Amino acid sequence: MLTEERQDEMVRLVTAGGSVSVQELVDYFQVSEATVRRDLSVLNRDGRLRRVHGGATALPSEEGVYEANMEELEHKYSLHMTEKRRIAQYAASCVTDSDFVYLDAGSTVEQMADFLTGSGASFLTNSLPLAQKLARNGISVHMLPGHVRGTTASVVGSELLQALVQYHFTYGFFGTNGISLEEGCTTPDAEEAAAKAAAFSQCRRAYILADGSKFGLASHITFAPLTGVSVITARSSRDVDFAPYKKLTEVHVL
């Protein structure tokens, strides 16, 4: 693959998920970390993405970011799937039949649907794909009101925020685009961040589901500070040092 083609693909991949880590790009393109960092610096200089600590984020909408198509979303969705499935299986095992559970939008949280078959718990979500999967598996699931974002198929907006205040969840499971020591848990979209933060505050116990590539990466908007956050993660090709994340309440490393 030529350098220009690789850089174009990087932009599409970042746009598909809002952010991407250096390690994800190394794994995806099978090139060195130095090559990825050099490409990201060029793309940042050219105004095609925003270089951040640990990776890159898509440009905010006012700066002309385009909507990702389904093929681009599938590229992002498939990254680190082995780790995502392991995390999702453990998270699903925490749920009992008496629980009322909030499930956030995100590729790792979505994998939980495959491990919840037969569950007697009740679920609320803002993710259309996840709601469909749960319903097909015979699970009791309800959707929040609001408008749907095309890039993530998640429901956001003022209606969602107003509806959330009436609910009190025993568990909540959330996706994130990055976990940073300084910025906490982040996502690139303001409406998605507001939805995550509002649901997070209504959970008795809330967990962030994140593979190792998300650590050290910061996107545009913080939806939860590290203090009081519990994380379920999994070891992968990236050797993550979790010791600095002392503000986290707990870290389950699978």
C-alpha positions as CSV (number, residue, x, y, z in Angstrom):
1,M,0.0,0.0,0.0
2,L,1.3,3.4,-1.0
3,T,1.8,6.0,1.7
4,E,-1.0,8.2,0.4
5,E,-3.4,5.3,0.2
6,R,-2.5,4.4,3.8
7,Q,-3.1,7.9,5.0
8,D,-6.4,8.1,3.2
9,E,-7.5,4.9,4.9
10,M,-6.3,6.3,8.3
11,V,-8.6,9.3,7.9
12,R,-11.5,7.0,7.0
13,L,-10.8,4.7,10.0
14,V,-10.6,7.6,12.4
15,T,-13.8,9.1,11.0
16,A,-15.7,5.8,11.4
17,G,-15.1,5.6,15.1
18,G,-14.4,9.2,16.1
19,S,-10.9,8.2,17.3
20,V,-8.3,5.6,16.9
21,S,-5.1,4.7,18.8
22,V,-1.6,4.3,17.4
23,Q,-1.6,0.6,18.4
24,E,-4.9,0.0,16.5
25,L,-3.3,1.5,13.4
26,V,-0.2,-0.5,13.8
27,D,-2.3,-3.7,14.1
28,Y,-4.5,-2.7,11.2
29,F,-1.8,-1.7,8.7
30,Q,1.0,-4.0,9.9
31,V,3.5,-1.2,9.9
32,S,5.8,0.2,12.6
33,E,4.7,2.6,15.3
34,A,7.1,5.1,13.9
35,T,5.4,5.0,10.5
36,V,2.0,5.4,12.1
37,R,3.1,8.4,14.1
38,R,4.7,10.0,11.1
39,D,1.6,9.5,9.0
40,L,-0.6,11.0,11.8
41,S,1.7,14.1,12.1
42,V,1.3,14.7,8.4
43,L,-2.5,14.3,8.5
44,N,-2.7,16.6,11.5
45,R,-0.5,19.2,9.7
46,D,-2.8,18.9,6.6
47,G,-5.9,19.4,8.7
48,R,-7.4,16.0,8.0
49,L,-7.6,14.8,11.6
50,R,-6.5,15.9,15.0
51,R,-3.4,14.3,16.5
52,V,-3.8,13.6,20.2
53,H,-1.8,11.8,22.9
54,G,-1.9,8.1,22.0
55,G,-3.6,8.4,18.6
56,A,-5.9,10.6,16.6
57,T,-9.5,11.9,16.7
58,A,-11.8,13.0,13.9
59,L,-12.3,16.7,13.3
60,P,-15.4,18.2,14.9
61,S,-18.3,18.5,12.5
62,E,-17.9,22.3,12.1
63,E,-14.5,21.6,10.6
64,G,-16.0,19.5,7.9
65,V,-15.8,15.9,9.0
66,Y,-17.7,13.5,6.7
67,E,-20.2,10.8,7.7
68,A,-18.6,7.3,7.6
69,N,-20.2,4.7,5.4
70,M,-21.0,1.1,6.5
71,E,-17.7,-0.3,5.2
72,E,-15.7,2.2,7.2
73,L,-17.7,1.4,10.3
74,E,-17.1,-2.3,9.9
75,H,-13.3,-1.7,9.7
76,K,-13.4,0.1,13.1
77,Y,-15.9,-2.4,14.6
78,S,-13.7,-5.4,13.8
79,L,-10.5,-4.2,15.5
80,H,-9.5,-6.1,18.7
81,M,-12.6,-8.3,18.4
82,T,-11.0,-11.1,20.5
83,E,-10.4,-8.8,23.4
84,K,-13.9,-7.2,23.0
85,R,-15.6,-10.6,23.1
86,R,-13.7,-11.6,26.3
87,I,-14.6,-8.3,28.0
88,A,-18.3,-8.6,26.9
89,Q,-18.6,-12.1,28.2
90,Y,-17.2,-11.2,31.6
91,A,-19.5,-8.1,31.8
92,A,-22.5,-10.2,30.9
93,S,-21.7,-12.7,33.7
94,C,-22.1,-9.9,36.3
95,V,-25.8,-9.5,35.4
96,T,-28.4,-11.4,37.4
97,D,-32.1,-11.9,36.7
98,S,-33.1,-9.2,39.2
99,D,-31.0,-6.4,37.6
100,F,-32.1,-3.4,35.7
101,V,-29.3,-2.7,33.3
102,Y,-28.3,0.3,31.1
103,L,-26.3,-0.7,28.0
104,D,-24.5,2.1,26.2
105,A,-23.7,2.3,22.5
106,G,-20.4,0.8,21.5
107,S,-18.8,-2.2,19.7
108,T,-17.7,-3.9,23.0
109,V,-20.9,-3.4,24.8
110,E,-22.8,-4.6,21.8
111,Q,-21.0,-8.0,22.0
112,M,-22.7,-8.5,25.4
113,A,-25.9,-9.5,23.6
114,D,-24.4,-12.8,22.6
115,F,-23.7,-13.7,26.2
116,L,-27.1,-12.6,27.7
117,T,-29.3,-15.3,26.1
118,G,-31.8,-16.5,28.7
119,S,-31.2,-13.6,31.0
120,G,-34.2,-12.6,33.1
121,A,-32.9,-9.1,33.6
122,S,-34.4,-5.9,32.1
123,F,-32.3,-3.7,29.8
124,L,-32.5,-0.2,28.6
125,T,-30.3,1.1,25.8
126,N,-29.7,3.9,23.4
127,S,-28.1,1.6,20.8
128,L,-30.3,0.5,17.9
129,P,-28.1,-2.5,16.8
130,L,-27.8,-3.7,20.4
131,A,-31.6,-3.5,21.0
132,Q,-32.2,-5.5,17.8
133,K,-29.7,-8.2,18.9
134,L,-31.2,-8.5,22.4
135,A,-34.8,-8.6,21.1
136,R,-33.8,-11.4,18.6
137,N,-32.4,-13.3,21.6
138,G,-35.7,-13.0,23.5
139,I,-34.4,-10.5,26.0
140,S,-36.6,-7.8,27.6
141,V,-35.2,-4.5,26.2
142,H,-36.5,-0.9,25.9
143,M,-35.2,2.0,23.8
144,L,-34.8,5.5,24.9
145,P,-36.4,8.3,22.9
146,G,-34.5,10.8,20.8
147,H,-32.9,11.2,17.4
148,V,-30.5,8.7,15.9
149,R,-26.9,9.5,14.9
150,G,-26.1,7.9,11.5
151,T,-22.5,7.1,12.3
152,T,-23.1,5.1,15.5
153,A,-26.8,4.2,15.2
154,S,-27.2,5.5,18.8
155,V,-30.0,7.6,20.2
156,V,-29.1,11.0,21.6
157,G,-30.6,14.4,22.3
158,S,-32.8,16.3,24.8
159,E,-35.6,13.7,24.8
160,L,-33.1,11.1,25.9
161,L,-31.7,13.3,28.7
162,Q,-35.1,14.1,30.0
163,A,-36.1,10.4,30.0
164,L,-33.0,9.2,31.8
165,V,-33.7,11.1,35.0
166,Q,-36.6,8.7,35.9
167,Y,-34.5,5.5,35.7
168,H,-32.3,4.0,38.4
169,F,-30.1,1.2,37.1
170,T,-28.4,-1.5,39.2
171,Y,-25.7,-1.8,36.5
172,G,-24.5,0.2,33.6
173,F,-22.0,-0.8,30.9
174,F,-20.4,1.9,28.7
175,G,-18.1,2.2,25.7
176,T,-15.4,4.9,25.4
177,N,-13.1,6.2,22.7
178,G,-10.3,6.7,25.1
179,I,-9.2,6.5,28.8
180,S,-6.6,9.2,29.7
181,L,-5.0,10.0,33.0
182,E,-5.7,13.7,32.5
183,E,-9.0,13.7,30.5
184,G,-10.6,10.6,31.9
185,C,-13.2,8.7,29.8
186,T,-13.8,10.5,26.5
187,T,-15.8,10.5,23.3
188,P,-15.6,12.8,20.2
189,D,-19.3,13.9,20.0
190,A,-21.0,16.3,22.4
191,E,-24.4,14.7,22.3
192,E,-23.0,11.2,22.8
193,A,-21.0,12.5,25.8
194,A,-24.1,14.1,27.3
195,A,-26.0,10.8,26.9
196,K,-23.2,8.8,28.5
197,A,-22.8,11.2,31.4
198,A,-26.5,11.3,32.1
199,A,-26.9,7.5,32.1
200,F,-23.7,7.0,34.1
201,S,-25.0,9.1,36.9
202,Q,-28.2,7.0,37.2
203,C,-26.2,3.7,37.7
204,R,-25.6,2.1,41.1
205,R,-22.5,0.4,39.6
206,A,-21.1,1.6,36.2
207,Y,-18.4,-0.1,34.2
208,I,-16.4,1.1,31.3
209,L,-15.7,-1.7,28.8
210,A,-12.4,-1.0,27.0
211,D,-9.7,-3.0,25.3
212,G,-6.1,-2.1,25.9
213,S,-5.8,0.2,22.8
214,K,-8.1,2.7,24.5
215,F,-5.7,3.5,27.4
216,G,-3.7,6.6,27.0
217,L,-6.0,7.9,24.2
218,A,-8.0,11.1,24.7
219,S,-10.9,12.3,22.5
220,H,-12.6,15.7,22.5
221,I,-15.1,15.5,25.4
222,T,-14.9,13.9,28.9
223,F,-18.1,12.1,30.0
224,A,-16.6,10.6,33.2
225,P,-13.5,11.5,35.2
226,L,-11.3,8.6,36.3
227,T,-12.3,9.0,40.0
228,G,-15.0,6.5,40.8
229,V,-14.8,4.7,37.5
230,S,-14.5,0.9,37.2
231,V,-13.0,-0.7,34.0
232,I,-13.2,-4.1,32.5
233,T,-10.4,-4.7,30.0
234,A,-8.3,-7.5,28.5
235,R,-4.7,-8.1,27.8
236,S,-3.8,-7.9,24.1
237,S,-0.7,-7.3,21.9
238,R,-0.3,-4.0,23.6
239,D,1.4,-4.2,27.1
240,V,-0.6,-1.6,29.1
241,D,0.8,-0.4,32.4
242,F,-2.3,0.0,34.6
243,A,-0.4,1.2,37.6
244,P,-0.7,4.9,36.9
245,Y,-4.5,4.7,36.8
246,K,-4.8,4.9,40.6
247,K,-7.9,7.0,40.5
248,L,-9.9,4.2,39.0
249,T,-12.1,2.4,41.6
250,E,-11.3,-1.0,40.1
251,V,-9.7,-2.5,37.0
252,H,-10.6,-6.0,35.9
253,V,-7.9,-7.3,33.6
254,L,-8.9,-10.5,31.8
